[in-house]
């Protein structure tokens, strides 16, 4: 069985999303389309922001380009493996691959939370302090904030991963999800994980909930600062797409990570929403509600 922190389990079995061959084939086609659409949409935004000098010099669109890159990376952590498993008889993942997937999932996920918070601050400065906007949100500050988001994600994920790998795994080895994440993996540990669960919920739950509170507070401050009805309407129009993205991403994350590690029947569907659906919808939300981005995309298309 092994002693202390020695790991005996060499591979895990993922539960997947369907157990019937017909269902898996249908889901493969559906999720393959989702993944292609995610790539096309996010790459198109990155190319548009990089190609158009007017957008590239704007702090808001510089941050949007970085958000698209994070969405692309986030989806790529889990979706390729999910697509392979739809066509495989056994949904196996080695212990090492499981830990790597868990690590990058939390690096990129936490980095995206921090970046969305930075984007909310950017909108606050742009609307509430327009005369100082270019000074406060200059390119150097934007780069520092993006790097800080990645570093925050790295620190968060390192804590989660170290706490996970220190646990002994000696069986069972069936992960109740379609990818490796902290809640379903540590439930397989051959020891009492109450303290570890408490630490991890405090870590992940604190980050997701506190970032969400800061985001909502930023937009509330914007609306309270603007007195005119027309100004509030314009502010809501400007920030509406960001609020939709924040809700789609933070809602499921808070549901999964800001509660004790208990299993609910909807956990897989919630995981699909923030791992697959949200990265696909983000480019659509930003482009449909933003005339400037749509105009820039037409120019890039005409150049091509």
C-alpha positions in Angstrom: 0.0 0.0 0.0 2.9 2.4 0.6 4.0 4.4 3.6 3.8 8.2 4.4 3.6 10.3 1.3 4.6 7.6 -1.1 2.3 7.5 -4.2 1.1 4.1 -5.2 -1.5 5.1 -7.9 0.3 5.4 -11.2 -2.7 6.5 -13.3 -6.3 7.8 -12.9 -9.5 6.9 -14.7 -11.5 9.9 -15.8 -15.3 9.6 -15.6 -15.9 11.5 -18.8 -19.2 13.1 -19.9 -20.9 10.0 -21.5 -20.6 6.3 -21.3 -22.5 5.3 -24.5 -20.5 5.1 -27.8 -23.2 7.0 -29.7 -23.3 9.7 -27.1 -19.5 10.0 -27.1 -19.4 10.4 -30.8 -22.0 13.1 -30.8 -20.2 14.9 -28.0 -16.9 14.6 -29.9 -18.4 16.5 -32.9 -20.0 19.1 -30.6 -16.9 19.8 -28.5 -14.6 19.7 -31.5 -16.7 22.5 -33.0 -16.5 24.4 -29.7 -12.7 24.1 -29.6 -12.3 25.2 -33.2 -14.6 28.2 -32.6 -12.6 29.0 -29.5 -9.4 29.1 -31.5 -10.8 31.1 -34.4 -12.5 33.7 -32.2 -9.6 34.3 -29.8 -6.9 34.2 -32.4 -8.9 36.7 -34.5 -9.1 39.1 -31.6 -5.3 38.8 -30.9 -4.4 39.3 -34.6 -6.8 42.3 -34.8 -5.4 44.0 -31.7 -1.8 43.4 -32.8 -2.5 44.5 -36.4 -4.4 47.7 -35.8 -2.2 50.4 -34.3 -5.1 52.3 -32.8 -6.3 49.2 -30.8 -2.8 48.0 -30.0 -2.0 51.4 -28.3 -5.2 51.3 -26.3 -4.9 49.8 -22.7 -8.4 48.3 -22.9 -7.7 46.4 -26.1 -4.2 45.5 -25.0 -5.7 43.8 -22.0 -8.4 42.2 -24.2 -5.7 40.6 -26.4 -4.1 39.2 -23.3 -7.5 37.9 -22.1 -8.0 36.1 -25.5 -4.6 34.5 -25.1 -5.5 33.3 -21.6 -8.9 31.9 -22.8 -7.1 30.0 -25.6 -4.6 28.5 -23.1 -7.3 27.7 -20.6 -9.4 25.8 -23.0 -6.4 23.9 -24.3 -5.5 22.6 -20.9 -8.6 20.3 -20.8 -10.4 20.2 -24.2 -7.8 18.2 -26.3 -7.7 15.4 -23.7 -11.5 15.5 -23.5 -11.7 15.0 -27.3 -9.3 12.1 -27.2 -11.2 10.4 -24.4 -14.5 10.6 -26.4 -12.9 8.2 -29.0 -11.0 6.1 -26.4 -12.3 2.9 -24.8 -10.5 3.8 -21.5 -10.2 7.3 -20.2 -6.8 7.1 -18.6 -4.4 9.8 -17.4 -1.1 9.1 -15.7 -0.4 10.5 -12.3 2.2 12.9 -13.7 -0.1 14.2 -16.5 -2.9 14.6 -14.0 -0.7 16.8 -11.7 0.5 18.9 -14.7 -3.0 19.4 -16.0 -4.1 20.5 -12.5 -1.2 22.9 -12.2 -1.7 24.7 -15.5 -5.5 24.8 -15.0 -5.0 26.8 -11.8 -2.2 28.9 -13.2 -4.2 30.1 -16.1 -7.6 30.2 -14.3 -6.3 32.4 -11.5 -4.3 34.6 -13.9 -7.6 35.2 -15.8 -9.4 36.1 -12.6 -6.7 38.7 -11.8 -6.7 40.0 -15.4 -10.4 40.5 -15.4 -10.0 42.5 -12.1 -7.3 44.6 -13.9 -9.7 45.2 -16.8 -12.4 46.4 -14.3 -9.9 48.8 -12.9 -9.1 50.0 -16.4 -12.7 50.8 -17.1 -13.0 52.6 -13.7 -10.1 54.8 -14.5 -11.3 55.4 -18.1 -14.8 56.5 -17.0 -14.2 58.1 -13.6 -10.8 59.7 -14.3 -10.7 60.3 -18.1 -8.2 63.1 -18.0 -5.6 61.0 -16.2 -6.4 57.7 -18.0 -3.4 57.6 -20.4 -1.1 58.5 -17.6 -2.4 56.0 -15.1 -2.9 53.1 -17.6 0.3 53.6 -19.8 1.8 50.7 -21.6 4.4 50.1 -18.9 1.8 49.8 -16.1 -0.4 47.6 -18.3 2.6 45.2 -18.9 3.3 45.1 -15.1 -0.3 44.3 -14.3 -0.4 41.5 -16.9 2.8 40.0 -15.5 1.5 40.4 -12.0 -1.7 38.5 -13.0 0.5 35.6 -14.3 2.7 35.6 -11.2 -0.4 35.6 -8.9 -1.7 32.6 -10.9 1.6 30.8 -10.6 1.8 31.3 -6.8 -1.8 30.2 -6.3 -1.4 27.1 -8.4 1.9 26.2 -6.8 0.2 26.2 -3.4 -2.6 24.0 -4.7 -0.3 21.6 -6.5 2.2 21.2 -3.6 -0.7 20.4 -1.2 -2.0 17.8 -3.6 1.2 16.0 -4.4 2.0 15.6 -0.7 -1.1 13.4 -0.3 -0.8 9.5 -0.6 -2.8 7.9 -3.3 -3.2 4.2 -3.0 -6.7 3.6 -4.5 -9.4 4.0 -5.7 -8.3 5.9 -8.8 -11.5 7.0 -10.5 -11.7 10.8 -10.9 -15.4 11.9 -10.9 -14.9 14.5 -13.7 -13.6 14.7 -17.3 -10.3 16.4 -16.2 -8.0 16.5 -13.2 -8.9 19.2 -10.7 -8.2 19.6 -7.0 -11.7 18.7 -5.5 -12.2 15.3 -7.2 -8.5 14.3 -7.0 -7.9 14.9 -3.3 -11.0 12.9 -2.5 -9.0 9.8 -3.7 -6.3 10.3 -1.1 -5.7 7.5 1.4 -5.8 9.9 4.4 -8.0 12.4 6.1 -8.0 15.5 3.9 -10.2 17.8 6.0 -7.4 20.3 6.8 -6.1 20.2 3.2 -9.6 20.8 1.9 -10.0 23.7 4.3 -6.7 25.3 3.1 -7.6 24.8 -0.6 -11.1 26.2 -0.2 -9.6 29.2 1.6 -7.1 29.6 -1.2 -9.3 29.2 -4.3 -12.5 30.4 -2.7 -10.8 33.6 -1.3 -9.3 34.5 -4.7 -12.5 33.9 -6.7 -14.8 35.6 -4.2 -12.6 38.5 -3.4 -11.9 39.3 -7.1 -15.6 39.1 -7.9 -16.4 41.5 -5.0 -13.7 43.9 -6.3 -15.1 43.7 -9.8 -18.7 44.4 -8.7 -17.6 47.2 -6.4 -15.7 48.8 -9.3 -18.8 48.9 -11.5 -21.0 50.0 -8.6 -18.6 52.9 -8.0 -18.7 53.8 -11.7 -22.5 54.0 -11.7 -22.7 55.9 -8.4 -20.1 58.4 -9.7 -22.1 59.2 -12.8 -25.1 61.3 -12.1 -26.8 61.7 -15.5 -29.1 59.0 -16.9 -27.4 59.2 -20.3 -23.9 58.8 -18.7 -25.0 55.7 -16.8 -26.5 54.3 -20.0 -23.2 54.9 -21.8 -21.2 53.4 -19.0 -23.4 50.3 -18.9 -23.0 49.9 -22.7 -19.2 50.2 -22.3 -18.9 47.8 -19.4 -21.8 45.4 -20.4 -19.6 42.9 -22.3 -17.1 42.8 -19.4 -19.9 42.2 -16.9 -21.2 39.3 -19.0 -17.8 37.7 -19.2 -17.2 38.2 -15.5 -20.6 36.5 -14.6 -19.9 33.6 -17.0 -16.5 32.9 -15.5 -16.7 33.8 -11.9 -20.2 32.3 -11.2 -19.2 28.6 -12.0 -15.8 29.1 -10.3 -17.3 30.4 -7.1 -19.8 27.5 -7.1 -17.0 24.9 -7.5 -14.2 26.3 -5.3 -15.9 28.5 -2.7 -17.7 25.6 -0.9 -16.5 22.4 0.9 -15.4 19.7 -1.5 -18.7 17.9 -1.7 -20.0 16.4 -4.9 -23.1 17.6 -6.7 -24.8 16.1 -9.8 -24.3 19.4 -11.8 -20.6 19.7 -11.1 -19.6 18.3 -14.5 -22.0 20.6 -16.4 -20.6 23.6 -14.4 -17.1 22.5 -15.2 -18.0 22.4 -18.9 -19.3 25.9 -18.7 -16.1 27.6 -17.5 -13.6 25.3 -19.2 -15.1 25.0 -22.6 -18.1 27.3 -23.1 -16.9 30.6 -21.6 -13.6 30.7 -23.6 -15.6 30.2 -26.7 -18.2 32.8 -25.9 -15.8 35.6 -24.8 -14.7 36.6 -28.3 -18.4 36.6 -29.5 -19.5 38.8 -26.5 -16.7 41.3 -27.1 -17.1 41.6 -30.8 -20.9 41.7 -31.0 -21.1 44.5 -28.5 -18.1 46.5 -29.7 -18.3 48.4 -33.0 -14.6 49.4 -32.8 -13.5 45.8 -32.7 -15.9 44.8 -35.5 -14.6 47.7 -37.7 -11.0 46.7 -37.0 -11.7 43.1 -37.9 -13.2 44.1 -41.2 -10.1 46.1 -42.0 -7.9 43.1 -41.1 -10.1 40.9 -43.3 -9.8 43.3 -46.3 -6.0 43.5 -45.9 -5.9 39.7 -46.0 
